[in-house]
Amino acid sequence: MSAPLVIKLKQGDDLPVLTVVLRDGNKLPIDITGAAVKFLMKLENSTSLKIDSTGVTIDDSTGGQVTYPWSTGDLDTDGSYLAEFEITFGSGKILTCPSDEEIDVIIRRELG
């Protein structure tokens, strides 16, 4: 992820899925071969996680591309959220992406 990522969705939707390339501090894709990846999301200014999921699919391990398909309930509450991916490598070491900011997820209230 090279630029701040802002995702805008409607309350109750579950598409489109979230697909990103995880990048290091030099903006190069991270090789996540053999790693486990989690997706974390919380309401801005909250201390509780709304999402703490291991349901991330690794699409391209050497290119760092991952997909998180939204689950039922993930997008049921409108508001501004912060999100990130947590990589746990085979060595047990952990790296959070993006490392210099979060992903902004805006869930807009549905009309009907």
N, C-alpha and C positions, 0 to 999 in steps of 0.2 A: 504494500500500500504506500504509494509515493506522495499523494496529496491528501489532505484531510478528507475523509470519506463521510458524506452525509446521505443517509438513507431515509426516504420519506415514504410512509405506508399509511393505509387506512385501517382503522380499528377493525379487528375481526378478520382481516385478510390473511392469507398465508402464502401468497405469491407476490412478487417473484422471490425465489430463493436468494440467499446472500452468497455470492461467489467473489472471493478476493484472492490476491497473491500476497502471501506474507513476505515482508521484506525486512532486511537488516538496516542498521543505521546508515549504511552507504547506499540504500535504496536497491540493493541486489536481492533477488529471490533467495529465500532460505531453503536449504535442502532439509526436508523434514522426513527423509527416509527412516523408517523404524520408529518414528515419534508418534506420540498420542497428542491430539489437539482438542481443546475444549473451547466452547463459546460461552462468554460471560456477558450479561447485560443487567444494568440496574437503572432505576429511575434516577434522573439527575438529582443531586442533593440527598439521596437516600443511602443508607448503609446496608440495606438488604438487597441481595441479588434477586432479580426477577427470573433470570435464566442462568443456570449453571449446568451446561449440557456437554456430554461427550458425543453427541449425535452429529459430529462434524465428519464429513466425507473428505478424504484426501484425494483430489483429482489428479494431481501431478506432484509426486513427492520431491523430485529433484528441482522442479520449478516453483515449489511452494504454494501451489494453488489448492484452495480448500473451498468447500461449500457447506453452508448451514441451511438446511430446510426448516423453515419455521414450523413449530409444533402447535397443536391446539392449545390455546391459552397464552401463547407467547405475545400476541399482539392484541389482546382483549381490552387493554386499558390505554386510553389516549395519554399523551404526555411526551416529554423530552427525556431520552434515555442515553446512557453512555455504554459502549460495548467494546470488547476486546477479545482476542484469541490468546489462549495460553498453551504453549507448546511444551511438552515434557519429552525430552530426548531419552534414548535408551540408557544413557549414563545416569539418568535421574535429574539432570540439570533442567531448569525451567527458564523459558524466555517468553515474555509477553509482547504481543504485537497488536497495534503499533506501540512502539516504546516511547514515543515523544508526544502522543496525544491519544484520545480515544476515538472510536467511531461514533458519530452522532446518529442516533436513530430517532426520528420524529414520527410518532404515531398520531395521526389526525383523527378526530372524532368522526364517526360515520354519521351520515345524515338520517338514515332510516332505521 
